[in-house]
């Protein structure tokens, strides 16, 4: 069981960069694939990207590939999402999540561990 707390969201302009963070507490953090999802009131929760326990493999949604980078620091129990070239359509609540499955797991229902989310707003 993991407890996840996101931070670092905010208001940025199109084209800006922003890094959001996720602090995990609980047992066996390195046993989890970690990921990021996002959700707006109009849409279902959407897969953004994921990273294996050792950081060796990542997977990204097509909509963010080349702009977003996931990383993790197992010594600090931290997961990061570096976002660049932000667009207005990236505006969403971003959630950190954990699963015992692999990085190709894009269905939200297969991720049992969730944080509370952090708002990212991209606007002029």
Secondary structure, DSSP 8 states (H G I E B T S, - for coil): -EEEEEE--EEE-TT--EEEEEEEEES-GGGSEEEEEEE-TTS--EEEEEE-TTSS-EEE-TTTTTTEEEEEETTTTEEEEEE-S--GGG-EEEEEEEESS-TT---GGG--EE---EEEEE--
